[in-house]
Amino acid sequence: MGDKMKESNYKKLVYNTAIFAIGNFGSKVLTFLIVPLYTYVLTTAEYGVIDLFITSLGMVIPFSTMMVNEALIRYVLGKELTPKEAASNCFAVFLFGAAISVLFTPLYKVAFDFDEYIWIFVALLVLRTFNQVFSEYFRAVNQNVKFTIFGLITTATILGFNVVFLLFLKLGIRGYLYATLLSAAVGTLYILIFSDFFQVVSLKCIDKNTIRMLLKYSVPLIPNSLMWWIMSAGDKYIINYFLGDGANGLYSLSSKVPQIINMIYSLFIQAWQMSAIEVSESKDKTSFYHNVFHVTSFVMGVVTCGIIMVVKPLYLGIMSASFAEAWKYVPLLSVATIISCYASYFSVVYTVGAKTKKVFLTTALGAIVNLGTNLILVQPFGMQGIAMGTCLGYIAVLIVRVRDMWVEMGIRFDFKRNILTFIVLFIQSAVVIYFGGVLSVVISCAGILFIALLYRKEMVTIINKLIKKQ
């Protein structure tokens, strides 16, 4: 019975990961395909302005959603609330957040330097607030295929609208923002049509005690999300202040390729979050967590190594000349991304235990380290200094969360192989940036082989579990 349970856990995780992979992979590939278009129809400064607009939106959304989407997942999967109770009370929270978002319009005008686009900002904020909360409803009720389709549709529409507004109508910044707004509207329509939204959302089910329970879980995640935003996006404000819009445009483009690593990880983390909650009471959770972590480490290490190897010819080959030099910042940002993925993996200790305040404290530590080192390193090292600061911030979060996994859940990980993987990636990054040529290809291939050998045992174990007949 125990073996069957374990096999079931692995197979369910793989199945959910595959479902999310279809949507995320398709979405991210489509997103990446549009990037060369941006480099030919926008200047580095225009791209920098657009990036700051989207970055600012990302800062505000956690406040408008109050992160209640995370509570929806937690309490429906944990069977503490019915889908109807969760959706109805989350809708009440959405209405409040949307109203506040509109009322704060004068504040956005003061805080952000895009006054002529403010109505687009507010409309996009309301639509994305709704989409973020209620797209998660699909996952909460195990309608993962619909969740996947939602991701594909929103990405495909933004790609199509961008081609029309940027390439044919040549609307520049405004065209990009129109495309983003219309894509969000399409996403909202999809949720309303293909979920049972109108059946499960009932004003009669709205209960102040339920709302209080949801917010008690979700509100501490707001500052946590803000801290992650500081580490992943706050760099851009420092770059904009010290180095200008053009540098920010380059740095933003250099962040696109590391997002592939995030994409690979996001294929897994959505399924992992669900599995971690479901097996939290299982006696076999320790071995399950160990095996999943090490296989994830293997995949992430190999993918990162491969990306660092091909990034220079990729950027020089498909980007316009004014954007091509952005490749120089990709290697360190790729390493920072894999470290952030590890830190995200270990946040499960707080999700399972509903200890969301600790999520914030650990992320706040990383944000402080990140901002401090960025301010120190930006002038002597430029954008490479920003990338270094980002690495250090994520390392701080990872160290504390690994400790908490041990203390809170009694699960201790052997990090020798992960440390070796980081060393390999840092060496490879230095060789690619400063030497290049045949040497960088040799070092990269050796790195991939080395990482594969490090994790060969876990790979064999997982493969055997997946193919073994029950």
TORKOL-4160 file (C-alpha; in steps of 0.2 Angstrom, whole numbers, padded with zeros to 4 digits, m for minus):
470
<pt num="1" X="0000" Y="0000" Z="0000"/>
<pt num="2" X="0014" Y="0012" Z="0005"/>
<pt num="3" X="0023" Y="0009" Z="m0011"/>
<pt num="4" X="0008" Y="0012" Z="m0022"/>
<pt num="5" X="0005" Y="0028" Z="m0012"/>
<pt num="6" X="0022" Y="0034" Z="m0016"/>
<pt num="7" X="0021" Y="0029" Z="m0034"/>
<pt num="8" X="0004" Y="0038" Z="m0035"/>
<pt num="9" X="0012" Y="0054" Z="m0028"/>
<pt num="10" X="0026" Y="0054" Z="m0041"/>
<pt num="11" X="0014" Y="0050" Z="m0055"/>
<pt num="12" X="0002" Y="0063" Z="m0050"/>
<pt num="13" X="0016" Y="0076" Z="m0049"/>
<pt num="14" X="0022" Y="0071" Z="m0066"/>
<pt num="15" X="0005" Y="0072" Z="m0074"/>
<pt num="16" X="0001" Y="0089" Z="m0067"/>
<pt num="17" X="0018" Y="0095" Z="m0072"/>
<pt num="18" X="0015" Y="0089" Z="m0090"/>
<pt num="19" X="m0002" Y="0098" Z="m0090"/>
<pt num="20" X="0006" Y="0114" Z="m0084"/>
<pt num="21" X="0021" Y="0112" Z="m0096"/>
<pt num="22" X="0010" Y="0112" Z="m0111"/>
<pt num="23" X="0003" Y="0129" Z="m0106"/>
<pt num="24" X="0018" Y="0137" Z="m0099"/>
<pt num="25" X="0030" Y="0131" Z="m0112"/>
<pt num="26" X="0018" Y="0137" Z="m0126"/>
<pt num="27" X="0016" Y="0153" Z="m0118"/>
<pt num="28" X="0034" Y="0157" Z="m0114"/>
<pt num="29" X="0039" Y="0151" Z="m0132"/>
<pt num="30" X="0027" Y="0163" Z="m0139"/>
<pt num="31" X="0033" Y="0177" Z="m0128"/>
<pt num="32" X="0051" Y="0174" Z="m0133"/>
<pt num="33" X="0046" Y="0174" Z="m0151"/>
<pt num="34" X="0040" Y="0192" Z="m0150"/>
<pt num="35" X="0056" Y="0198" Z="m0142"/>
<pt num="36" X="0066" Y="0201" Z="m0158"/>
<pt num="37" X="0051" Y="0211" Z="m0165"/>
<pt num="38" X="0053" Y="0223" Z="m0150"/>
<pt num="39" X="0071" Y="0225" Z="m0154"/>
<pt num="40" X="0068" Y="0231" Z="m0172"/>
<pt num="41" X="0052" Y="0242" Z="m0169"/>
<pt num="42" X="0057" Y="0250" Z="m0152"/>
<pt num="43" X="0072" Y="0259" Z="m0146"/>
<pt num="44" X="0081" Y="0254" Z="m0130"/>
<pt num="45" X="0074" Y="0269" Z="m0121"/>
<pt num="46" X="0056" Y="0265" Z="m0127"/>
<pt num="47" X="0058" Y="0247" Z="m0122"/>
<pt num="48" X="0065" Y="0253" Z="m0105"/>
<pt num="49" X="0049" Y="0264" Z="m0102"/>
<pt num="50" X="0037" Y="0249" Z="m0107"/>
<pt num="51" X="0047" Y="0238" Z="m0095"/>
<pt num="52" X="0045" Y="0250" Z="m0081"/>
<pt num="53" X="0026" Y="0251" Z="m0084"/>
<pt num="54" X="0024" Y="0232" Z="m0083"/>
<pt num="55" X="0036" Y="0232" Z="m0068"/>
<pt num="56" X="0026" Y="0245" Z="m0059"/>
<pt num="57" X="0010" Y="0235" Z="m0062"/>
<pt num="58" X="0018" Y="0220" Z="m0055"/>
<pt num="59" X="0022" Y="0230" Z="m0039"/>
<pt num="60" X="0004" Y="0235" Z="m0037"/>
<pt num="61" X="m0005" Y="0219" Z="m0041"/>
<pt num="62" X="m0001" Y="0210" Z="m0024"/>
<pt num="63" X="m0010" Y="0225" Z="m0015"/>
<pt num="64" X="m0026" Y="0224" Z="m0027"/>
<pt num="65" X="m0027" Y="0205" Z="m0026"/>
<pt num="66" X="m0022" Y="0204" Z="m0007"/>
<pt num="67" X="m0014" Y="0188" Z="m0013"/>
<pt num="68" X="m0031" Y="0179" Z="m0009"/>
<pt num="69" X="m0028" Y="0168" Z="m0024"/>
<pt num="70" X="m0015" Y="0159" Z="m0014"/>
<pt num="71" X="m0027" Y="0156" Z="0000"/>
<pt num="72" X="m0040" Y="0150" Z="m0012"/>
<pt num="73" X="m0028" Y="0136" Z="m0018"/>
<pt num="74" X="m0023" Y="0132" Z="0000"/>
<pt num="75" X="m0040" Y="0130" Z="0008"/>
<pt num="76" X="m0049" Y="0122" Z="m0007"/>
<pt num="77" X="m0035" Y="0109" Z="m0009"/>
<pt num="78" X="m0034" Y="0106" Z="0010"/>
<pt num="79" X="m0053" Y="0103" Z="0010"/>
<pt num="80" X="m0056" Y="0117" Z="0023"/>
<pt num="81" X="m0067" Y="0126" Z="0011"/>
<pt num="82" X="m0079" Y="0121" Z="m0003"/>
<pt num="83" X="m0075" Y="0129" Z="m0020"/>
<pt num="84" X="m0091" Y="0139" Z="m0018"/>
<pt num="85" X="m0086" Y="0146" Z="m0001"/>
<pt num="86" X="m0069" Y="0150" Z="m0007"/>
<pt num="87" X="m0074" Y="0158" Z="m0024"/>
<pt num="88" X="m0088" Y="0168" Z="m0017"/>
<pt num="89" X="m0078" Y="0176" Z="m0003"/>
<pt num="90" X="m0063" Y="0178" Z="m0015"/>
<pt num="91" X="m0075" Y="0188" Z="m0026"/>
<pt num="92" X="m0079" Y="0199" Z="m0012"/>
<pt num="93" X="m0061" Y="0203" Z="m0009"/>
<pt num="94" X="m0058" Y="0206" Z="m0028"/>
<pt num="95" X="m0072" Y="0219" Z="m0028"/>
<pt num="96" X="m0064" Y="0228" Z="m0013"/>
<pt num="97" X="m0047" Y="0227" Z="m0021"/>
<pt num="98" X="m0054" Y="0233" Z="m0038"/>
<pt num="99" X="m0062" Y="0248" Z="m0030"/>
<pt num="100" X="m0047" Y="0253" Z="m0020"/>
<pt num="101" X="m0037" Y="0251" Z="m0037"/>
<pt num="102" X="m0048" Y="0264" Z="m0045"/>
<pt num="103" X="m0048" Y="0276" Z="m0030"/>
<pt num="104" X="m0029" Y="0276" Z="m0030"/>
<pt num="105" X="m0027" Y="0283" Z="m0048"/>
<pt num="106" X="m0021" Y="0300" Z="m0042"/>
<pt num="107" X="m0007" Y="0291" Z="m0032"/>
<pt num="108" X="m0002" Y="0281" Z="m0047"/>
<pt num="109" X="0000" Y="0298" Z="m0057"/>
<pt num="110" X="0012" Y="0304" Z="m0043"/>
<pt num="111" X="0022" Y="0288" Z="m0041"/>
<pt num="112" X="0024" Y="0283" Z="m0059"/>
<pt num="113" X="0031" Y="0293" Z="m0073"/>
<pt num="114" X="0018" Y="0288" Z="m0087"/>
<pt num="115" X="0004" Y="0300" Z="m0084"/>
<pt num="116" X="m0003" Y="0299" Z="m0102"/>
<pt num="117" X="m0005" Y="0280" Z="m0100"/>
<pt num="118" X="m0013" Y="0281" Z="m0083"/>
<pt num="119" X="m0030" Y="0275" Z="m0089"/>
<pt num="120" X="m0022" Y="0259" Z="m0097"/>
<pt num="121" X="m0013" Y="0256" Z="m0081"/>
<pt num="122" X="m0029" Y="0256" Z="m0070"/>
<pt num="123" X="m0039" Y="0246" Z="m0082"/>
<pt num="124" X="m0025" Y="0233" Z="m0084"/>
<pt num="125" X="m0024" Y="0233" Z="m0065"/>
<pt num="126" X="m0042" Y="0228" Z="m0062"/>
<pt num="127" X="m0042" Y="0215" Z="m0076"/>
<pt num="128" X="m0026" Y="0207" Z="m0070"/>
<pt num="129" X="m0032" Y="0207" Z="m0052"/>
<pt num="130" X="m0048" Y="0197" Z="m0058"/>
<pt num="131" X="m0037" Y="0185" Z="m0069"/>
<pt num="132" X="m0024" Y="0182" Z="m0055"/>
<pt num="133" X="m0037" Y="0177" Z="m0042"/>
<pt num="134" X="m0049" Y="0167" Z="m0053"/>
<pt num="135" X="m0037" Y="0158" Z="m0065"/>
<pt num="136" X="m0031" Y="0150" Z="m0049"/>
<pt num="137" X="m0049" Y="0143" Z="m0046"/>
<pt num="138" X="m0045" Y="0131" Z="m0060"/>
<pt num="139" X="m0030" Y="0124" Z="m0051"/>
<pt num="140" X="m0040" Y="0123" Z="m0035"/>
<pt num="141" X="m0053" Y="0112" Z="m0042"/>
<pt num="142" X="m0041" Y="0102" Z="m0052"/>
<pt num="143" X="m0046" Y="0109" Z="m0069"/>
<pt num="144" X="m0028" Y="0110" Z="m0074"/>
<pt num="145" X="m0031" Y="0109" Z="m0093"/>
<pt num="146" X="m0042" Y="0124" Z="m0092"/>
<pt num="147" X="m0029" Y="0133" Z="m0082"/>
<pt num="148" X="m0016" Y="0129" Z="m0096"/>
<pt num="149" X="m0027" Y="0135" Z="m0110"/>
<pt num="150" X="m0030" Y="0151" Z="m0101"/>
<pt num="151" X="m0011" Y="0154" Z="m0101"/>
<pt num="152" X="m0010" Y="0149" Z="m0119"/>
<pt num="153" X="m0024" Y="0161" Z="m0125"/>
<pt num="154" X="m0018" Y="0176" Z="m0115"/>
<pt num="155" X="0000" Y="0174" Z="m0122"/>
<pt num="156" X="m0006" Y="0170" Z="m0140"/>
<pt num="157" X="m0017" Y="0186" Z="m0140"/>
<pt num="158" X="m0004" Y="0198" Z="m0134"/>
<pt num="159" X="0007" Y="0191" Z="m0147"/>
<pt num="160" X="m0006" Y="0194" Z="m0161"/>
<pt num="161" X="m0011" Y="0211" Z="m0155"/>
<pt num="162" X="0008" Y="0216" Z="m0154"/>
<pt num="163" X="0011" Y="0211" Z="m0172"/>
<pt num="164" X="m0004" Y="0222" Z="m0177"/>
<pt num="165" X="m0001" Y="0237" Z="m0166"/>
<pt num="166" X="0018" Y="0237" Z="m0168"/>
<pt num="167" X="0022" Y="0230" Z="m0185"/>
<pt num="168" X="0008" Y="0236" Z="m0195"/>
<pt num="169" X="0000" Y="0251" Z="m0186"/>
<pt num="170" X="0017" Y="0257" Z="m0179"/>
<pt num="171" X="0009" Y="0263" Z="m0163"/>
<pt num="172" X="0025" Y="0261" Z="m0153"/>
<pt num="173" X="0023" Y="0261" Z="m0134"/>
<pt num="174" X="0005" Y="0264" Z="m0135"/>
<pt num="175" X="0003" Y="0249" Z="m0146"/>
<pt num="176" X="0011" Y="0238" Z="m0134"/>
<pt num="177" X="0000" Y="0244" Z="m0120"/>
<pt num="178" X="m0016" Y="0242" Z="m0130"/>
<pt num="179" X="m0010" Y="0224" Z="m0134"/>
<pt num="180" X="m0007" Y="0220" Z="m0116"/>
<pt num="181" X="m0024" Y="0227" Z="m0111"/>
<pt num="182" X="m0034" Y="0218" Z="m0124"/>
<pt num="183" X="m0025" Y="0201" Z="m0120"/>
<pt num="184" X="m0030" Y="0203" Z="m0102"/>
<pt num="185" X="m0048" Y="0207" Z="m0107"/>
<pt num="186" X="m0048" Y="0191" Z="m0117"/>
<pt num="187" X="m0042" Y="0181" Z="m0102"/>
<pt num="188" X="m0056" Y="0188" Z="m0091"/>
<pt num="189" X="m0069" Y="0183" Z="m0104"/>
<pt num="190" X="m0061" Y="0165" Z="m0105"/>
<pt num="191" X="m0063" Y="0163" Z="m0086"/>
<pt num="192" X="m0081" Y="0170" Z="m0086"/>
<pt num="193" X="m0086" Y="0158" Z="m0100"/>
<pt num="194" X="m0076" Y="0142" Z="m0096"/>
<pt num="195" X="m0077" Y="0141" Z="m0077"/>
<pt num="196" X="m0092" Y="0139" Z="m0067"/>
<pt num="197" X="m0090" Y="0156" Z="m0060"/>
<pt num="198" X="m0108" Y="0161" Z="m0061"/>
<pt num="199" X="m0113" Y="0145" Z="m0052"/>
<pt num="200" X="m0101" Y="0145" Z="m0038"/>
<pt num="201" X="m0100" Y="0164" Z="m0034"/>
<pt num="202" X="m0115" Y="0168" Z="m0023"/>
<pt num="203" X="m0117" Y="0183" Z="m0012"/>
<pt num="204" X="m0126" Y="0172" Z="0000"/>
<pt num="205" X="m0110" Y="0163" Z="0004"/>
<pt num="206" X="m0100" Y="0178" Z="0008"/>
<pt num="207" X="m0095" Y="0177" Z="0027"/>
<pt num="208" X="m0084" Y="0189" Z="0036"/>
<pt num="209" X="m0076" Y="0175" Z="0046"/>
<pt num="210" X="m0072" Y="0166" Z="0030"/>
<pt num="211" X="m0065" Y="0182" Z="0023"/>
<pt num="212" X="m0055" Y="0184" Z="0039"/>
<pt num="213" X="m0047" Y="0167" Z="0038"/>
<pt num="214" X="m0043" Y="0169" Z="0019"/>
<pt num="215" X="m0035" Y="0186" Z="0023"/>
<pt num="216" X="m0025" Y="0180" Z="0038"/>
<pt num="217" X="m0017" Y="0168" Z="0027"/>
<pt num="218" X="m0015" Y="0179" Z="0012"/>
<pt num="219" X="m0011" Y="0197" Z="0018"/>
<pt num="220" X="0006" Y="0192" Z="0025"/>
<pt num="221" X="0010" Y="0186" Z="0007"/>
<pt num="222" X="0008" Y="0204" Z="0001"/>
<pt num="223" X="0025" Y="0211" Z="0008"/>
<pt num="224" X="0033" Y="0194" Z="0003"/>
<pt num="225" X="0027" Y="0197" Z="m0015"/>
<pt num="226" X="0034" Y="0215" Z="m0013"/>
<pt num="227" X="0050" Y="0209" Z="m0008"/>
<pt num="228" X="0051" Y="0196" Z="m0022"/>
<pt num="229" X="0047" Y="0211" Z="m0033"/>
<pt num="230" X="0061" Y="0221" Z="m0026"/>
<pt num="231" X="0073" Y="0207" Z="m0030"/>
<pt num="232" X="0067" Y="0203" Z="m0047"/>
<pt num="233" X="0061" Y="0220" Z="m0053"/>
<pt num="234" X="0067" Y="0234" Z="m0041"/>
<pt num="235" X="0084" Y="0232" Z="m0049"/>
<pt num="236" X="0077" Y="0241" Z="m0064"/>
<pt num="237" X="0073" Y="0257" Z="m0055"/>
<pt num="238" X="0091" Y="0258" Z="m0048"/>
<pt num="239" X="0098" Y="0255" Z="m0066"/>
<pt num="240" X="0086" Y="0268" Z="m0073"/>
<pt num="241" X="0092" Y="0281" Z="m0060"/>
<pt num="242" X="0110" Y="0278" Z="m0062"/>
<pt num="243" X="0112" Y="0272" Z="m0080"/>
<pt num="244" X="0096" Y="0278" Z="m0089"/>
<pt num="245" X="0082" Y="0271" Z="m0099"/>
<pt num="246" X="0093" Y="0264" Z="m0113"/>
<pt num="247" X="0103" Y="0253" Z="m0100"/>
<pt num="248" X="0086" Y="0248" Z="m0092"/>
<pt num="249" X="0080" Y="0242" Z="m0109"/>
<pt num="250" X="0096" Y="0232" Z="m0112"/>
<pt num="251" X="0095" Y="0224" Z="m0094"/>
<pt num="252" X="0076" Y="0220" Z="m0097"/>
<pt num="253" X="0080" Y="0211" Z="m0113"/>
<pt num="254" X="0095" Y="0201" Z="m0104"/>
<pt num="255" X="0082" Y="0195" Z="m0092"/>
<pt num="256" X="0071" Y="0187" Z="m0105"/>
<pt num="257" X="0082" Y="0172" Z="m0108"/>
<pt num="258" X="0084" Y="0168" Z="m0089"/>
<pt num="259" X="0065" Y="0168" Z="m0089"/>
<pt num="260" X="0066" Y="0152" Z="m0099"/>
<pt num="261" X="0073" Y="0144" Z="m0083"/>
<pt num="262" X="0059" Y="0151" Z="m0073"/>
<pt num="263" X="0047" Y="0144" Z="m0086"/>
<pt num="264" X="0055" Y="0126" Z="m0084"/>
<pt num="265" X="0053" Y="0128" Z="m0065"/>
<pt num="266" X="0035" Y="0135" Z="m0066"/>
<pt num="267" X="0030" Y="0120" Z="m0076"/>
<pt num="268" X="0034" Y="0110" Z="m0060"/>
<pt num="269" X="0031" Y="0122" Z="m0046"/>
<pt num="270" X="0012" Y="0124" Z="m0048"/>
<pt num="271" X="0011" Y="0105" Z="m0048"/>
<pt num="272" X="0023" Y="0104" Z="m0033"/>
<pt num="273" X="0013" Y="0116" Z="m0023"/>
<pt num="274" X="m0002" Y="0105" Z="m0025"/>
<pt num="275" X="0007" Y="0089" Z="m0021"/>
<pt num="276" X="0016" Y="0096" Z="m0006"/>
<pt num="277" X="0000" Y="0100" Z="0002"/>
<pt num="278" X="m0008" Y="0083" Z="m0002"/>
<pt num="279" X="0006" Y="0073" Z="0005"/>
<pt num="280" X="0010" Y="0084" Z="0020"/>
<pt num="281" X="0003" Y="0071" Z="0032"/>
<pt num="282" X="0011" Y="0056" Z="0023"/>
<pt num="283" X="0025" Y="0046" Z="0032"/>
<pt num="284" X="0035" Y="0045" Z="0016"/>
<pt num="285" X="0035" Y="0064" Z="0013"/>
<pt num="286" X="0054" Y="0066" Z="0017"/>
<pt num="287" X="0060" Y="0054" Z="0004"/>
<pt num="288" X="0047" Y="0062" Z="m0008"/>
<pt num="289" X="0053" Y="0079" Z="m0005"/>
<pt num="290" X="0071" Y="0073" Z="m0007"/>
<pt num="291" X="0069" Y="0064" Z="m0023"/>
<pt num="292" X="0059" Y="0078" Z="m0031"/>
<pt num="293" X="0071" Y="0091" Z="m0026"/>
<pt num="294" X="0087" Y="0082" Z="m0032"/>
<pt num="295" X="0078" Y="0078" Z="m0049"/>
<pt num="296" X="0073" Y="0096" Z="m0050"/>
<pt num="297" X="0091" Y="0102" Z="m0046"/>
<pt num="298" X="0097" Y="0091" Z="m0060"/>
<pt num="299" X="0085" Y="0098" Z="m0073"/>
<pt num="300" X="0088" Y="0116" Z="m0068"/>
<pt num="301" X="0107" Y="0114" Z="m0068"/>
<pt num="302" X="0108" Y="0106" Z="m0085"/>
<pt num="303" X="0095" Y="0119" Z="m0093"/>
<pt num="304" X="0105" Y="0134" Z="m0085"/>
<pt num="305" X="0122" Y="0127" Z="m0092"/>
<pt num="306" X="0114" Y="0125" Z="m0109"/>
<pt num="307" X="0107" Y="0142" Z="m0109"/>
<pt num="308" X="0124" Y="0150" Z="m0104"/>
<pt num="309" X="0132" Y="0141" Z="m0118"/>
<pt num="310" X="0121" Y="0147" Z="m0132"/>
<pt num="311" X="0116" Y="0164" Z="m0126"/>
<pt num="312" X="0130" Y="0174" Z="m0135"/>
<pt num="313" X="0127" Y="0168" Z="m0153"/>
<pt num="314" X="0108" Y="0168" Z="m0150"/>
<pt num="315" X="0108" Y="0187" Z="m0146"/>
<pt num="316" X="0120" Y="0191" Z="m0159"/>
<pt num="317" X="0110" Y="0181" Z="m0172"/>
<pt num="318" X="0092" Y="0187" Z="m0169"/>
<pt num="319" X="0093" Y="0204" Z="m0160"/>
<pt num="320" X="0095" Y="0221" Z="m0168"/>
<pt num="321" X="0113" Y="0228" Z="m0166"/>
<pt num="322" X="0107" Y="0241" Z="m0152"/>
<pt num="323" X="0101" Y="0226" Z="m0141"/>
<pt num="324" X="0114" Y="0213" Z="m0145"/>
<pt num="325" X="0126" Y="0217" Z="m0131"/>
<pt num="326" X="0112" Y="0212" Z="m0118"/>
<pt num="327" X="0119" Y="0194" Z="m0119"/>
<pt num="328" X="0134" Y="0199" Z="m0107"/>
<pt num="329" X="0122" Y="0200" Z="m0092"/>
<pt num="330" X="0112" Y="0184" Z="m0096"/>
<pt num="331" X="0125" Y="0171" Z="m0088"/>
<pt num="332" X="0125" Y="0179" Z="m0070"/>
<pt num="333" X="0106" Y="0182" Z="m0071"/>
<pt num="334" X="0103" Y="0164" Z="m0076"/>
<pt num="335" X="0113" Y="0158" Z="m0061"/>
<pt num="336" X="0103" Y="0170" Z="m0050"/>
<pt num="337" X="0087" Y="0163" Z="m0057"/>
<pt num="338" X="0091" Y="0145" Z="m0053"/>
<pt num="339" X="0095" Y="0150" Z="m0035"/>
<pt num="340" X="0078" Y="0159" Z="m0034"/>
<pt num="341" X="0070" Y="0143" Z="m0040"/>
<pt num="342" X="0078" Y="0133" Z="m0026"/>
<pt num="343" X="0072" Y="0146" Z="m0013"/>
<pt num="344" X="0055" Y="0145" Z="m0020"/>
<pt num="345" X="0055" Y="0126" Z="m0018"/>
<pt num="346" X="0059" Y="0127" Z="0000"/>
<pt num="347" X="0045" Y="0140" Z="0003"/>
<pt num="348" X="0033" Y="0124" Z="0004"/>
<pt num="349" X="0038" Y="0123" Z="0022"/>
<pt num="350" X="0028" Y="0139" Z="0025"/>
<pt num="351" X="0014" Y="0134" Z="0013"/>
<pt num="352" X="0011" Y="0117" Z="0021"/>
<pt num="353" X="0011" Y="0125" Z="0039"/>
<pt num="354" X="0001" Y="0140" Z="0034"/>
<pt num="355" X="0016" Y="0151" Z="0041"/>
<pt num="356" X="0015" Y="0165" Z="0028"/>
<pt num="357" X="0023" Y="0178" Z="0040"/>
<pt num="358" X="0039" Y="0168" Z="0039"/>
<pt num="359" X="0038" Y="0169" Z="0020"/>
<pt num="360" X="0039" Y="0188" Z="0021"/>
<pt num="361" X="0053" Y="0188" Z="0034"/>
<pt num="362" X="0065" Y="0177" Z="0023"/>
<pt num="363" X="0061" Y="0187" Z="0007"/>
<pt num="364" X="0063" Y="0203" Z="0016"/>
<pt num="365" X="0081" Y="0198" Z="0021"/>
<pt num="366" X="0085" Y="0194" Z="0003"/>
<pt num="367" X="0077" Y="0210" Z="m0003"/>
<pt num="368" X="0088" Y="0220" Z="0009"/>
<pt num="369" X="0104" Y="0211" Z="0004"/>
<pt num="370" X="0099" Y="0213" Z="m0014"/>
<pt num="371" X="0096" Y="0232" Z="m0013"/>
<pt num="372" X="0111" Y="0235" Z="m0003"/>
<pt num="373" X="0123" Y="0226" Z="m0014"/>
<pt num="374" X="0115" Y="0233" Z="m0030"/>
<pt num="375" X="0118" Y="0251" Z="m0023"/>
<pt num="376" X="0136" Y="0247" Z="m0019"/>
<pt num="377" X="0140" Y="0238" Z="m0035"/>
<pt num="378" X="0130" Y="0247" Z="m0048"/>
<pt num="379" X="0143" Y="0261" Z="m0051"/>
<pt num="380" X="0159" Y="0251" Z="m0051"/>
<pt num="381" X="0153" Y="0237" Z="m0061"/>
<pt num="382" X="0137" Y="0243" Z="m0070"/>
<pt num="383" X="0124" Y="0230" Z="m0074"/>
<pt num="384" X="0135" Y="0216" Z="m0070"/>
<pt num="385" X="0135" Y="0223" Z="m0052"/>
<pt num="386" X="0116" Y="0222" Z="m0052"/>
<pt num="387" X="0117" Y="0204" Z="m0057"/>
<pt num="388" X="0129" Y="0200" Z="m0043"/>
<pt num="389" X="0118" Y="0209" Z="m0031"/>
<pt num="390" X="0103" Y="0198" Z="m0037"/>
<pt num="391" X="0113" Y="0182" Z="m0034"/>
<pt num="392" X="0118" Y="0187" Z="m0017"/>
<pt num="393" X="0100" Y="0192" Z="m0012"/>
<pt num="394" X="0093" Y="0175" Z="m0018"/>
<pt num="395" X="0107" Y="0165" Z="m0009"/>
<pt num="396" X="0102" Y="0174" Z="0008"/>
<pt num="397" X="0084" Y="0168" Z="0006"/>
<pt num="398" X="0089" Y="0151" Z="0001"/>
<pt num="399" X="0100" Y="0148" Z="0016"/>
<pt num="400" X="0087" Y="0153" Z="0029"/>
<pt num="401" X="0073" Y="0143" Z="0020"/>
<pt num="402" X="0084" Y="0127" Z="0020"/>
<pt num="403" X="0087" Y="0130" Z="0039"/>
<pt num="404" X="0068" Y="0132" Z="0042"/>
<pt num="405" X="0064" Y="0116" Z="0032"/>
<pt num="406" X="0076" Y="0107" Z="0044"/>
<pt num="407" X="0069" Y="0115" Z="0060"/>
<pt num="408" X="0050" Y="0115" Z="0055"/>
<pt num="409" X="0048" Y="0099" Z="0046"/>
<pt num="410" X="0064" Y="0089" Z="0051"/>
<pt num="411" X="0069" Y="0087" Z="0033"/>
<pt num="412" X="0088" Y="0090" Z="0030"/>
<pt num="413" X="0095" Y="0091" Z="0013"/>
<pt num="414" X="0113" Y="0087" Z="0007"/>
<pt num="415" X="0119" Y="0102" Z="m0002"/>
<pt num="416" X="0136" Y="0097" Z="m0008"/>
<pt num="417" X="0130" Y="0093" Z="m0025"/>
<pt num="418" X="0121" Y="0109" Z="m0026"/>
<pt num="419" X="0136" Y="0119" Z="m0021"/>
<pt num="420" X="0146" Y="0110" Z="m0034"/>
<pt num="421" X="0133" Y="0114" Z="m0047"/>
<pt num="422" X="0134" Y="0133" Z="m0042"/>
<pt num="423" X="0153" Y="0133" Z="m0044"/>
<pt num="424" X="0152" Y="0125" Z="m0061"/>
<pt num="425" X="0139" Y="0138" Z="m0067"/>
<pt num="426" X="0149" Y="0153" Z="m0060"/>
<pt num="427" X="0165" Y="0146" Z="m0068"/>
<pt num="428" X="0156" Y="0143" Z="m0085"/>
<pt num="429" X="0148" Y="0161" Z="m0084"/>
<pt num="430" X="0165" Y="0169" Z="m0081"/>
<pt num="431" X="0173" Y="0159" Z="m0096"/>
<pt num="432" X="0158" Y="0163" Z="m0108"/>
<pt num="433" X="0159" Y="0182" Z="m0103"/>
<pt num="434" X="0178" Y="0185" Z="m0103"/>
<pt num="435" X="0185" Y="0172" Z="m0115"/>
<pt num="436" X="0171" Y="0164" Z="m0127"/>
<pt num="437" X="0176" Y="0154" Z="m0142"/>
<pt num="438" X="0180" Y="0136" Z="m0142"/>
<pt num="439" X="0185" Y="0136" Z="m0123"/>
<pt num="440" X="0167" Y="0141" Z="m0118"/>
<pt num="441" X="0159" Y="0127" Z="m0128"/>
<pt num="442" X="0171" Y="0114" Z="m0120"/>
<pt num="443" X="0168" Y="0121" Z="m0102"/>
<pt num="444" X="0150" Y="0121" Z="m0105"/>
<pt num="445" X="0149" Y="0103" Z="m0112"/>
<pt num="446" X="0160" Y="0097" Z="m0098"/>
<pt num="447" X="0148" Y="0106" Z="m0085"/>
<pt num="448" X="0132" Y="0098" Z="m0092"/>
<pt num="449" X="0141" Y="0080" Z="m0091"/>
<pt num="450" X="0147" Y="0084" Z="m0073"/>
<pt num="451" X="0130" Y="0089" Z="m0067"/>
<pt num="452" X="0122" Y="0074" Z="m0075"/>
<pt num="453" X="0134" Y="0062" Z="m0066"/>
<pt num="454" X="0131" Y="0071" Z="m0049"/>
<pt num="455" X="0112" Y="0067" Z="m0050"/>
<pt num="456" X="0112" Y="0050" Z="m0059"/>
<pt num="457" X="0106" Y="0040" Z="m0044"/>
<pt num="458" X="0090" Y="0051" Z="m0041"/>
<pt num="459" X="0086" Y="0051" Z="m0060"/>
<pt num="460" X="0087" Y="0032" Z="m0060"/>
<pt num="461" X="0076" Y="0030" Z="m0045"/>
<pt num="462" X="0062" Y="0042" Z="m0051"/>
<pt num="463" X="0062" Y="0034" Z="m0068"/>
<pt num="464" X="0060" Y="0016" Z="m0060"/>
<pt num="465" X="0045" Y="0023" Z="m0050"/>
<pt num="466" X="0037" Y="0030" Z="m0065"/>
<pt num="467" X="0038" Y="0015" Z="m0076"/>
<pt num="468" X="0035" Y="0002" Z="m0062"/>
<pt num="469" X="0018" Y="m0006" Z="m0064"/>
<pt num="470" X="0006" Y="m0005" Z="m0049"/>
